[in-house]
Amino acid sequence: MTPKRKLGPIEPARNRIRTLTTVTLFAIAYAAITARLLAFGVADETSTAYYPVTPSVARPDIHDRNGSILATDLPSYSAFAEPRRIVDVDEAVEKILAVFPELNARSLHSRLRGESGFTWIKRSVTPAEQQSLWQQGIPGVGFRRETSRLYPNGPAAAQVLGAVNIDNQGISGIEKWVDQSGLDALRSAGMDLQKADLTPVELSLDLKVQQAFAHELHAEIERYNAIGGAGLVLNVNNGEVISLVSIPDFDPNDSTQALKPENINRINVGVYEMGSTFKALTTAMSLDSGIYNMHSVLDASKPLSFGRFRINDFRGENRPLNVPEAFLASSNIAFGRMAMGVGVDQHKSFLKKLGQLDRLVTELPENATPIVPKNWQPVNTATIAFGHGLAVTPLQAAMGVSALVNGGHLIRPTFIKGSDVSARTIQDAVIKTETVEELRYLMRLNALSGSAKGADLPGYYVGGKTGTAEKVVNGRYDKTRVMTSFMGVLPANNPQYLVLVILDEPKPTKDTHGFRTSGWNAVPAASRIMRRILPIMRVAPKLGTPENPFPYVTAQRPFGINRIQTDQPNLTLTNL
């Protein structure tokens, strides 16, 4: 028989520790259960303990440059059910459908009959719906307090604002940028954000200008039976976007519309061949190179040939043209020769310096990469010189032209009011100051005597360049479909603003005498739009004309200088 082993002095101590540990663990467990039961007892009746979905959180208000609210949060409720607590599924479905008849009965019945602990009934219900469902007295049905996004101005600035999803998270536009700029990180950290904790976002947009521009552009699209259109007002000296319109637009209160292809932001996302508006860039490049000057003559008497491919003018002068004449006549032949004279490498280098060959990145997450020739040959330089063969975003083209008239400063556009200009200045002195004045002169001359003369407004000293580009359909140019545009600056001698108007597939009308080029539609459309928005922008017309607006050019005595010097519009207070 084995004798019993005597316990040593250490073992009773171990037993006491085990006992104490066990008791402690049980005490903690019971305390947790008690706390949980107390939580159930004092919980808000409109909430649920079983909530596997992250609730929507607060977002900062979005204002226009004058403080008008463009987007804000509203308190809301969402209805949910806990299927395990549903007593009578058929009765519950019947009562719920009485409040929400739009719900799918089969799907609802299936979800309420399941074994899950939670399912949504409907997100963002109205106060009346909440009260009606509450009065049904359905066990296992409750409400979750949430926030929903309201855009009080409907479609105004929709493509800039973007939209949020059902959980109040940004899915496009500035709303998505806000999340990417820190709100997502705060949400992921589990912070209980309140509206008062968040500083409103101030956009550079002017709501009144935005609404007026959109209203007028809708009318112009209808006038010319176009399939769409777009517009932009850009401060050329600081890059702030005052207005951006893209039609078709959408109501961001219905977030399902935000990502539809037909509702894209045509200014910031669409890439297009900008037609003859690109001749402003070609002109600046050529004059700045020193190879050409205002008196240089280019032979436009016959087509420019590349093998079987020929470059012709739409309505050719069929004669040699000096640089101002080529600009006024918008001669494809002359500009093709001009670019060829500068050379392929220098042409590519100039366009890259002006930001035309790379993706333009702004606060808007949606942007596009230019479509650049893979194998850039001399024929590409010749066609790109007049706006064919290179597709860019209109905002990109506007940025480039702004640099040519604002003194040579290439500034990345912004949608945020007061954004640091120096941080967005990509390059200073992209062209010489003399070239800046020459281009301003040519744009003003074009508004007086060229294709843009329909855009001239008394007292505003407008300058501009038109563009008509055939659209590419199934890889080939379709002569029956064009995109027309007008790129205007004002005042031309010292530009403050750039105004861009685009019409997509305008049709000939009786008033245009069967023509559909930009001088017959985009230009008069821009004139009517500017007449409406400039007073809202507090840009007052000035009597008379600027004194000696182009001193450097005047000293050269180029073609058209007499027209500039005799520019004395009959302006009275009655026709402002």
Backbone torsions as a table, in degrees:
resi	resn	phi	psi	omega
1	MET	NA	129.2	-177.7
2	THR	-80.7	124.5	-179.3
3	PRO	-66.7	147.4	178.4
4	LYS	-67.3	138.3	-179.8
5	ARG	-81.9	131.1	178.3
6	LYS	-74.6	140.1	179.2
7	LEU	-73.8	134.5	176.4
8	GLY	-78.3	171.5	-178.0
9	PRO	-68.9	-18.8	-175.8
10	ILE	-83.4	-34.3	-171.5
11	GLU	-65.5	-43.1	176.4
12	PRO	-57.7	-34.3	179.0
13	ALA	-65.6	-40.8	177.9
14	ARG	-62.6	-42.2	179.9
15	ASN	-62.6	-40.8	179.8
16	ARG	-63.4	-38.4	179.8
17	ILE	-65.3	-42.7	179.5
18	ARG	-62.6	-43.3	-179.4
19	THR	-62.9	-45.0	-179.5
20	LEU	-63.1	-40.6	179.1
21	THR	-63.1	-44.6	-179.8
22	THR	-61.1	-46.6	-179.9
23	VAL	-61.3	-41.3	-179.4
24	THR	-63.1	-44.1	180.0
25	LEU	-62.6	-43.1	177.8
26	PHE	-63.1	-39.0	-179.8
27	ALA	-63.0	-42.2	178.7
28	ILE	-64.2	-42.7	-179.6
29	ALA	-62.1	-46.3	179.9
30	TYR	-65.5	-35.9	178.3
31	ALA	-64.4	-40.7	178.6
32	ALA	-63.8	-41.9	179.2
33	ILE	-64.1	-43.5	179.7
34	THR	-61.4	-44.0	179.4
35	ALA	-62.5	-39.5	179.8
36	ARG	-65.2	-41.9	178.1
37	LEU	-65.2	-39.2	176.8
38	LEU	-64.4	-38.3	178.4
39	ALA	-61.7	-41.8	176.6
40	PHE	-61.1	-38.4	-175.4
41	GLY	-70.0	-33.6	-176.2
42	VAL	-103.9	1.5	-176.3
43	ALA	-65.3	148.5	174.0
44	ASP	-60.5	131.1	-177.0
45	GLU	-63.3	-19.7	-178.3
46	THR	-87.2	1.3	-179.6
47	SER	-113.9	174.2	177.8
48	THR	-133.4	146.1	179.1
49	ALA	-74.7	-26.2	-178.4
50	TYR	-102.1	100.4	-175.6
51	TYR	-139.5	89.7	-173.8
52	PRO	-79.4	-7.1	-175.9
53	VAL	-104.2	132.9	178.0
54	THR	-65.0	125.5	-178.5
55	PRO	-71.4	159.5	177.0
56	SER	-65.2	151.8	-177.3
57	VAL	-123.9	168.3	-178.2
58	ALA	-67.6	151.6	175.6
59	ARG	-128.8	154.7	177.2
60	PRO	-72.3	147.7	172.3
61	ASP	-63.1	154.2	173.4
62	ILE	-118.1	126.4	-178.8
63	HIS	-114.3	159.3	169.6
64	ASP	-84.0	-177.4	-174.4
65	ARG	-65.7	-17.9	-179.5
66	ASN	-104.2	6.5	176.8
67	GLY	95.0	-0.6	178.1
68	SER	-70.3	138.6	-177.1
69	ILE	-75.8	125.5	176.3
70	LEU	-103.2	-29.0	179.1
71	ALA	-153.3	139.8	-179.7
72	THR	-152.5	163.2	177.7
73	ASP	-92.2	146.7	172.7
74	LEU	-128.0	140.1	174.8
75	PRO	-67.1	140.4	179.7
76	SER	-149.2	174.9	177.5
77	TYR	-128.9	151.5	171.9
78	SER	-123.2	138.6	-177.9
79	ALA	-90.6	136.3	179.1
80	PHE	-135.0	168.6	175.8
81	ALA	-136.1	150.5	172.7
82	GLU	-112.2	94.9	-172.2
83	PRO	-51.6	-33.7	-178.3
84	ARG	-66.1	-19.2	-179.2
85	ARG	-100.8	-2.7	179.0
86	ILE	-71.3	124.5	-177.8
87	VAL	-82.2	-51.4	-177.9
88	ASP	-126.5	103.0	-175.5
89	VAL	-62.1	-44.4	-177.9
90	ASP	-61.1	-43.5	179.9
91	GLU	-66.2	-40.5	-179.8
92	ALA	-62.7	-44.4	179.8
93	VAL	-61.5	-43.7	-178.9
94	GLU	-60.6	-44.3	-178.1
95	LYS	-70.5	-37.5	179.7
96	ILE	-67.1	-41.8	180.0
97	LEU	-67.4	-23.9	176.5
98	ALA	-66.1	-28.2	179.2
99	VAL	-93.0	-39.2	-178.2
100	PHE	-121.8	75.1	-176.7
101	PRO	-65.2	-15.8	-178.5
102	GLU	-78.2	-11.7	-178.6
103	LEU	-72.6	152.6	178.1
104	ASN	-79.4	115.9	-174.3
105	ALA	-63.2	-42.7	-177.9
106	ARG	-64.1	-45.1	179.8
107	SER	-63.7	-43.3	-180.0
108	LEU	-62.8	-44.7	-179.8
109	HIS	-61.7	-41.9	-179.8
110	SER	-62.9	-41.4	-177.9
111	ARG	-72.2	-37.5	-179.3
112	LEU	-74.2	-22.6	-179.5
113	ARG	-84.8	-11.8	-176.3
114	GLY	-74.1	-179.2	-176.7
115	GLU	-103.3	7.2	-179.4
116	SER	-70.1	160.2	-179.2
117	GLY	-88.4	-12.2	-173.9
118	PHE	-156.3	141.7	170.9
119	THR	-154.6	143.0	175.8
120	TRP	-74.4	143.3	169.2
121	ILE	-95.3	-54.6	176.3
122	LYS	-158.8	135.8	178.7
123	ARG	-88.4	149.3	174.5
124	SER	51.6	64.1	178.4
125	VAL	-83.7	155.5	178.1
126	THR	-77.1	160.0	176.7
127	PRO	-55.7	-38.1	-179.8
128	ALA	-66.4	-40.2	178.3
129	GLU	-66.1	-40.0	178.9
130	GLN	-60.7	-46.8	-179.0
131	GLN	-64.2	-40.9	-179.0
132	SER	-64.6	-43.2	179.8
133	LEU	-68.6	-38.1	178.4
134	TRP	-60.1	-40.0	-178.4
135	GLN	-69.6	-15.9	177.1
136	GLN	-69.6	-22.6	176.2
137	GLY	61.2	47.6	-177.5
138	ILE	-90.8	118.5	176.6
139	PRO	-60.9	138.9	178.2
140	GLY	85.6	5.3	177.9
141	VAL	-114.3	132.5	-178.8
142	GLY	-146.5	-170.2	-176.5
143	PHE	-133.5	145.2	177.6
144	ARG	-113.9	126.2	177.4
145	ARG	-72.0	127.8	-178.8
146	GLU	-138.5	-173.9	171.8
147	THR	-125.0	144.3	176.8
148	SER	-126.9	157.7	-174.8
149	ARG	-97.3	135.5	178.0
150	LEU	-120.9	132.1	174.4
151	TYR	-113.7	93.4	-169.8
152	PRO	-64.9	-17.0	-177.4
153	ASN	-102.4	13.3	176.9
154	GLY	60.7	-128.5	-174.3
155	PRO	-70.5	-10.1	-176.2
156	ALA	-56.6	121.1	177.9
157	ALA	62.8	27.6	-175.1
158	ALA	-57.6	-45.3	-176.1
159	GLN	-68.5	-23.3	175.9
160	VAL	-82.2	-47.5	-178.7
161	LEU	-64.5	-39.6	-174.6
162	GLY	78.1	-146.3	-177.4
163	ALA	-159.8	170.3	176.3
164	VAL	-121.1	160.3	176.7
165	ASN	-88.6	-172.0	-174.9
166	ILE	-64.8	-22.1	178.5
167	ASP	-94.3	16.1	177.4
168	ASN	63.5	33.2	177.2
169	GLN	-108.4	136.3	-176.9
170	GLY	-64.4	132.3	178.8
171	ILE	-116.8	-10.2	178.4
172	SER	-164.9	166.8	173.9
173	GLY	61.3	-155.6	179.9
174	ILE	-59.6	-32.2	178.8
175	GLU	-59.5	-42.0	178.7
176	LYS	-70.0	-37.6	177.7
177	TRP	-61.6	-39.3	178.1
178	VAL	-59.1	-44.6	178.6
179	ASP	-63.0	-43.9	-177.9
180	GLN	-70.0	-18.3	-178.1
181	SER	-90.8	8.6	175.4
182	GLY	140.4	-23.8	-177.9
183	LEU	-65.4	-37.6	176.8
184	ASP	-59.9	-42.1	-178.7
185	ALA	-65.2	-40.9	178.1
186	LEU	-65.8	-39.6	178.6
187	ARG	-64.9	-43.0	-179.5
188	SER	-64.8	-29.3	179.5
189	ALA	-77.3	-4.0	177.3
190	GLY	80.6	17.3	-178.8
191	MET	-70.4	137.6	178.8
192	ASP	-86.5	86.7	-174.2
193	LEU	-79.2	137.0	174.3
194	GLN	-117.5	155.8	-177.4
195	LYS	-57.2	-37.2	-178.4
196	ALA	-66.3	-19.8	-178.9
197	ASP	-80.6	-12.6	-170.1
198	LEU	-110.7	130.3	178.8
199	THR	-79.5	131.1	179.2
200	PRO	-58.5	148.7	175.9
201	VAL	-91.9	125.5	-179.4
202	GLU	-102.3	114.3	179.4
203	LEU	-85.5	161.2	176.7
204	SER	-79.0	-13.1	-178.0
205	LEU	-65.6	147.9	172.1
206	ASP	-108.1	113.8	-174.0
207	LEU	-58.9	-41.6	-178.6
208	LYS	-65.5	-41.8	176.9
209	VAL	-64.6	-41.1	-179.4
210	GLN	-59.5	-47.5	-178.4
211	GLN	-66.9	-40.3	180.0
212	ALA	-67.0	-43.4	179.7
213	PHE	-61.1	-47.0	-178.8
214	ALA	-62.3	-41.6	-179.9
215	HIS	-61.7	-46.3	-179.6
216	GLU	-67.8	-39.2	-178.7
217	LEU	-67.2	-37.1	175.0
218	HIS	-57.3	-43.1	-179.3
219	ALA	-65.5	-38.2	-179.6
220	GLU	-69.8	-38.5	176.7
221	ILE	-61.2	-41.4	178.2
222	GLU	-69.3	-38.8	-178.4
223	ARG	-60.1	-40.2	-176.5
224	TYR	-105.8	12.6	176.0
225	ASN	50.9	42.7	179.0
226	ALA	-83.5	162.0	179.3
227	ILE	-88.2	-9.5	179.4
228	GLY	177.5	-177.4	-179.7
229	GLY	-171.3	173.2	-179.8
230	ALA	-155.8	160.9	179.9
231	GLY	-155.8	157.9	-176.0
232	LEU	-150.5	139.6	167.1
233	VAL	-122.4	121.6	-174.7
234	LEU	-126.7	130.4	172.1
235	ASN	-76.0	112.3	-171.7
236	VAL	-72.2	-16.8	-175.2
237	ASN	-93.1	-19.2	176.5
238	ASN	-132.1	-1.2	176.1
239	GLY	77.0	7.1	-179.6
240	GLU	-75.3	132.5	177.5
241	VAL	-85.0	115.4	-178.6
242	ILE	-85.0	-33.3	179.1
243	SER	-153.3	139.0	172.5
244	LEU	-138.3	119.3	-178.5
245	VAL	-122.0	135.1	176.0
246	SER	-140.4	123.5	-176.0
247	ILE	-125.6	129.7	10.6
248	PRO	-66.5	143.6	174.6
249	ASP	-114.3	-166.1	-177.8
250	PHE	-155.6	167.5	176.9
251	ASP	-96.2	113.2	-177.9
252	PRO	-65.1	-11.8	174.3
253	ASN	-65.8	-19.9	172.9
254	ASP	-108.9	91.2	-171.7
255	SER	-64.1	-17.9	179.8
256	THR	-66.5	-17.8	-178.3
257	GLN	-84.8	-17.1	-169.4
258	ALA	-65.0	-36.1	-173.4
259	LEU	-102.0	10.7	177.4
260	LYS	-71.0	135.2	-175.0
261	PRO	-55.7	-36.1	-176.3
262	GLU	-71.7	-14.2	-178.5
263	ASN	-101.5	22.4	-178.1
264	ILE	-64.8	158.5	173.6
265	ASN	-77.9	100.2	-174.9
266	ARG	-66.1	-23.6	-178.3
267	ILE	-80.2	-39.0	-172.5
268	ASN	-104.5	-20.5	-174.2
269	VAL	-115.6	-40.2	-179.6
270	GLY	-66.5	140.1	174.6
271	VAL	-114.1	130.4	-173.5
272	TYR	-140.3	154.6	166.6
273	GLU	-78.0	119.8	-169.0
274	MET	-85.9	4.2	175.4
275	GLY	62.7	-147.5	-169.7
276	SER	-70.3	-10.5	173.2
277	THR	-60.6	-24.8	179.3
278	PHE	-71.6	-14.7	179.2
279	LYS	-66.6	-21.2	174.8
280	ALA	-63.5	-40.6	178.2
281	LEU	-67.8	-42.0	179.6
282	THR	-63.1	-40.9	179.2
283	THR	-62.4	-48.4	-179.8
284	ALA	-60.3	-42.9	179.4
285	MET	-60.4	-45.9	-174.3
286	SER	-68.5	-44.8	179.2
287	LEU	-67.9	-38.1	-177.8
288	ASP	-69.9	-25.5	-178.6
289	SER	-69.9	-21.2	-176.3
290	GLY	85.4	-8.5	178.9
291	ILE	-73.0	-31.9	-179.4
292	TYR	-122.9	155.7	171.8
293	ASN	-137.2	-176.2	-174.5
294	MET	-66.6	-15.6	-179.6
295	HIS	-101.8	-1.4	-179.5
296	SER	-62.6	144.0	-177.8
297	VAL	-115.9	135.7	178.9
298	LEU	-121.6	137.9	-176.5
299	ASP	-79.3	109.6	176.5
300	ALA	-113.9	26.3	-177.3
301	SER	-81.5	-17.4	-179.9
302	LYS	-146.9	159.1	-176.9
303	PRO	-60.7	155.5	174.9
304	LEU	-93.7	120.6	-171.0
305	SER	-108.0	140.6	171.9
306	PHE	-133.2	89.7	-174.2
307	GLY	64.2	-124.4	178.5
308	ARG	-83.3	-11.5	-176.8
309	PHE	-87.3	132.0	179.9
310	ARG	-125.9	141.6	175.8
311	ILE	-104.7	122.8	-180.0
312	ASN	-119.4	168.3	173.6
313	ASP	-97.1	148.9	-179.9
314	PHE	-64.4	-52.4	174.1
315	ARG	-131.5	83.7	-169.9
316	GLY	-70.9	149.2	172.6
317	GLU	-82.3	-21.3	177.7
318	ASN	56.0	44.4	180.0
319	ARG	-161.4	166.9	174.2
320	PRO	-64.3	142.2	-177.6
321	LEU	-130.0	137.7	170.6
322	ASN	-79.6	173.7	-172.4
323	VAL	-59.9	-48.7	177.5
324	PRO	-61.1	-38.9	178.2
325	GLU	-63.4	-41.2	179.2
326	ALA	-63.2	-37.9	179.2
327	PHE	-66.3	-43.8	-179.4
328	LEU	-68.7	-39.8	-179.3
329	ALA	-80.9	-11.2	-178.2
330	SER	52.1	50.9	-174.5
331	SER	-77.3	115.8	175.5
332	ASN	-62.1	-40.0	-178.6
333	ILE	-62.4	-48.3	-177.8
334	ALA	-62.9	-41.5	-178.4
335	PHE	-73.5	-32.4	173.9
336	GLY	-61.9	-44.7	178.4
337	ARG	-65.3	-38.6	-178.8
338	MET	-61.0	-47.9	-179.8
339	ALA	-66.2	-38.6	178.1
340	MET	-63.3	-33.9	178.2
341	GLY	-66.3	-33.3	177.5
342	VAL	-74.5	-38.9	177.5
343	GLY	107.8	152.4	-176.0
344	VAL	-61.3	-49.7	-175.1
345	ASP	-63.0	-43.7	-179.5
346	GLN	-69.8	-33.0	177.3
347	HIS	-63.1	-49.1	178.4
348	LYS	-60.9	-42.2	-178.9
349	SER	-63.3	-40.4	-179.1
350	PHE	-66.7	-44.6	-179.7
351	LEU	-65.4	-36.2	177.7
352	LYS	-67.1	-40.4	178.5
353	LYS	-61.8	-31.1	179.1
354	LEU	-89.6	8.8	174.5
355	GLY	75.1	23.0	-176.2
356	GLN	-93.1	-7.7	-176.1
357	LEU	-110.2	-1.4	-178.0
358	ASP	-124.7	158.8	178.4
359	ARG	-62.5	130.0	176.8
360	LEU	-88.6	121.5	-178.1
361	VAL	-107.4	123.4	174.4
362	THR	-124.1	-167.4	176.9
363	GLU	-64.8	-28.3	-179.5
364	LEU	-70.1	124.1	-179.6
365	PRO	-63.1	-26.5	-178.9
366	GLU	-82.9	119.7	175.2
367	ASN	-153.5	171.4	-174.2
368	ALA	-135.7	152.9	177.2
369	THR	-90.7	134.0	178.3
370	PRO	-58.6	151.7	175.1
371	ILE	-96.2	106.7	-173.2
372	VAL	-110.9	141.3	177.3
373	PRO	-55.1	132.9	178.9
374	LYS	-70.1	-38.1	-179.9
375	ASN	-121.6	88.0	-171.6
376	TRP	-74.4	109.3	-178.8
377	GLN	-109.4	171.4	177.3
378	PRO	-53.9	-37.0	179.2
379	VAL	-64.8	-31.7	176.6
380	ASN	-66.5	-42.2	177.2
381	THR	-60.6	-41.6	-179.0
382	ALA	-63.5	-41.1	-177.9
383	THR	-79.7	-38.9	178.0
384	ILE	-63.1	-28.1	178.4
385	ALA	-56.3	-32.2	177.7
386	PHE	-112.9	21.8	167.6
387	GLY	91.1	21.1	175.2
388	HIS	-124.2	141.8	177.2
389	GLY	98.3	-5.7	174.7
390	LEU	-137.3	122.5	-178.1
391	ALA	-110.4	127.2	-179.5
392	VAL	-131.1	170.4	173.1
393	THR	-78.1	146.2	177.1
394	PRO	-57.0	-34.1	178.0
395	LEU	-64.0	-36.4	178.5
396	GLN	-65.0	-46.5	178.5
397	ALA	-62.9	-41.1	178.8
398	ALA	-63.7	-39.0	176.9
399	MET	-60.3	-43.4	-179.6
400	GLY	-63.6	-47.0	179.9
401	VAL	-65.4	-37.0	177.6
402	SER	-58.1	-41.5	179.6
403	ALA	-64.1	-29.9	-177.9
404	LEU	-76.2	-20.9	-176.4
405	VAL	-114.5	-11.7	-176.7
406	ASN	-93.5	7.9	-178.5
407	GLY	111.1	1.4	176.9
408	GLY	99.5	19.7	-178.1
409	HIS	-102.0	114.9	178.2
410	LEU	-85.8	110.0	-173.6
411	ILE	-117.9	126.6	177.9
412	ARG	-67.7	126.2	-179.5
413	PRO	-61.7	155.5	179.0
414	THR	-138.6	153.6	175.4
415	PHE	-109.4	8.0	-178.0
416	ILE	-110.4	126.1	-179.4
417	LYS	-64.8	134.2	175.4
418	GLY	76.5	11.2	179.0
419	SER	-61.1	139.1	-175.9
420	ASP	-58.3	117.0	-177.5
421	VAL	-68.3	-41.0	-177.1
422	SER	-62.0	-34.5	179.7
423	ALA	-70.9	-21.8	-178.5
424	ARG	-102.7	-1.5	178.6
425	THR	-77.2	110.4	-177.0
426	ILE	-74.8	-40.6	179.4
427	GLN	-160.5	140.6	172.5
428	ASP	-96.6	156.0	175.1
429	ALA	54.8	51.0	176.4
430	VAL	-69.7	-23.6	171.4
431	ILE	-140.1	166.6	-179.2
432	LYS	-72.3	154.9	179.5
433	THR	-63.4	-31.6	178.1
434	GLU	-65.8	-39.3	179.0
435	THR	-66.8	-37.4	177.1
436	VAL	-56.3	-48.3	-178.4
437	GLU	-65.6	-37.9	179.3
438	GLU	-63.0	-40.9	179.7
439	LEU	-69.9	-40.0	176.2
440	ARG	-57.8	-43.2	179.2
441	TYR	-60.2	-47.4	-177.7
442	LEU	-64.8	-37.7	179.4
443	MET	-69.0	-37.5	176.6
444	ARG	-66.8	-43.7	179.5
445	LEU	-60.4	-36.9	179.8
446	ASN	-67.6	-31.5	177.9
447	ALA	-76.8	-18.7	178.2
448	LEU	-90.8	-41.0	-169.6
449	SER	-133.1	-1.1	-175.9
450	GLY	-111.6	-152.9	-174.9
451	SER	-67.8	-16.4	-177.4
452	ALA	-100.3	11.4	-174.0
453	LYS	-65.2	-20.2	177.2
454	GLY	-72.0	-8.3	-178.5
455	ALA	-97.9	-7.1	-176.1
456	ASP	-67.4	129.9	178.3
457	LEU	-117.1	129.2	179.3
458	PRO	-56.0	130.8	175.7
459	GLY	90.9	-7.7	-176.2
460	TYR	-112.3	-8.9	175.0
461	TYR	50.6	55.9	-175.9
462	VAL	-76.4	143.2	169.4
463	GLY	-127.0	158.0	-179.0
464	GLY	-174.8	172.6	176.7
465	LYS	-138.8	138.4	-179.9
466	THR	-96.5	165.0	176.5
467	GLY	-152.7	134.0	174.0
468	THR	-131.7	120.3	-177.3
469	ALA	-126.4	130.1	173.4
470	GLU	-68.9	139.6	-178.5
471	LYS	-82.7	148.1	177.6
472	VAL	-90.5	121.0	179.8
473	VAL	-125.2	121.5	-178.6
474	ASN	54.5	39.8	174.9
475	GLY	81.7	3.4	-178.8
476	ARG	-133.7	150.0	177.3
477	TYR	-69.8	132.8	179.5
478	ASP	-107.4	110.0	-176.0
479	LYS	-66.8	-15.4	-178.8
480	THR	-89.1	-7.4	-178.3
481	ARG	-126.4	124.2	-179.6
482	VAL	-131.7	158.3	169.1
483	MET	-116.6	123.2	-178.2
484	THR	-109.1	150.0	-177.1
485	SER	-150.4	158.4	173.1
486	PHE	-135.9	128.1	178.2
487	MET	-113.7	106.1	-176.5
488	GLY	-113.2	148.8	175.4
489	VAL	-128.3	149.7	179.2
490	LEU	-155.7	145.5	-16.4
491	PRO	-69.8	147.9	-170.2
492	ALA	-63.9	-29.4	-178.2
493	ASN	-77.7	-21.9	178.3
494	ASN	-153.9	72.9	-169.9
495	PRO	-58.8	138.4	173.6
496	GLN	-112.1	-35.1	-176.2
497	TYR	-132.1	148.6	170.0
498	LEU	-113.9	133.0	178.5
499	VAL	-119.6	124.8	179.2
500	LEU	-117.9	131.6	176.3
501	VAL	-128.9	130.1	-178.7
502	ILE	-126.5	136.4	172.8
503	LEU	-121.0	130.2	-177.3
504	ASP	-100.1	113.5	-179.8
505	GLU	57.2	55.5	173.1
506	PRO	-68.8	150.0	-178.2
507	LYS	-105.9	152.0	174.8
508	PRO	-63.2	145.1	178.5
509	THR	-131.0	174.4	177.4
510	LYS	-62.0	-39.3	-178.9
511	ASP	-68.3	-26.9	-179.9
512	THR	-93.5	5.7	177.6
513	HIS	56.0	34.1	176.4
514	GLY	87.1	-2.4	179.0
515	PHE	-89.8	156.1	178.0
516	ARG	-136.2	18.2	176.0
517	THR	-78.0	165.1	-169.6
518	SER	-62.4	-32.0	179.4
519	GLY	-61.3	-21.6	-179.4
520	TRP	-97.6	-11.4	-178.9
521	ASN	-136.1	-58.7	-177.0
522	ALA	-64.1	-35.7	-178.6
523	VAL	-68.2	-54.8	177.4
524	PRO	-63.0	-31.6	176.1
525	ALA	-62.6	-44.6	178.9
526	ALA	-62.8	-37.9	179.0
527	SER	-61.0	-45.8	-179.9
528	ARG	-67.0	-37.9	179.5
529	ILE	-66.9	-45.3	179.7
530	MET	-63.9	-39.0	178.4
531	ARG	-59.5	-30.7	-179.2
532	ARG	-83.2	-41.7	-169.9
533	ILE	-90.7	-27.3	-175.0
534	LEU	-62.2	-41.1	175.3
535	PRO	-62.8	-35.3	177.9
536	ILE	-64.6	-34.2	178.9
537	MET	-79.2	0.5	-179.3
538	ARG	63.1	33.2	173.7
539	VAL	-95.6	103.8	-174.0
540	ALA	-86.2	141.9	175.2
541	PRO	-70.2	153.9	-179.5
542	LYS	-118.3	137.1	178.2
543	LEU	-69.1	142.7	178.2
544	GLY	74.3	-164.2	-179.7
545	THR	-124.1	158.5	179.0
546	PRO	-60.5	145.4	178.6
547	GLU	-79.7	122.9	179.7
548	ASN	47.6	63.8	-173.2
549	PRO	-68.0	-26.3	-176.3
550	PHE	-132.0	72.7	-173.5
551	PRO	-62.7	-40.5	-179.0
552	TYR	-66.4	-43.0	-179.4
553	VAL	-69.6	-39.6	-179.1
554	THR	-58.1	-38.5	-179.6
555	ALA	-64.7	-24.0	-179.9
556	GLN	-82.7	-18.4	-178.5
557	ARG	53.5	55.3	-179.4
558	PRO	-79.6	174.2	175.2
559	PHE	-56.7	134.9	175.6
560	GLY	92.2	-5.2	-175.2
561	ILE	-65.2	-32.6	178.1
562	ASN	-64.3	-35.9	178.7
563	ARG	-66.4	-38.2	178.0
564	ILE	-65.6	-43.4	-175.3
565	GLN	-72.5	-25.0	179.6
566	THR	-98.1	12.7	-179.1
567	ASP	-72.4	95.8	179.3
568	GLN	-130.4	81.4	-178.8
569	PRO	-62.8	144.5	178.5
570	ASN	-78.0	84.5	-172.6
571	LEU	-106.6	124.0	174.8
572	THR	-129.2	166.8	-179.0
573	LEU	-65.5	-19.4	-177.8
574	THR	-78.8	-19.2	-178.9
575	ASN	-115.6	20.4	176.8
576	LEU	-68.0	NA	NA
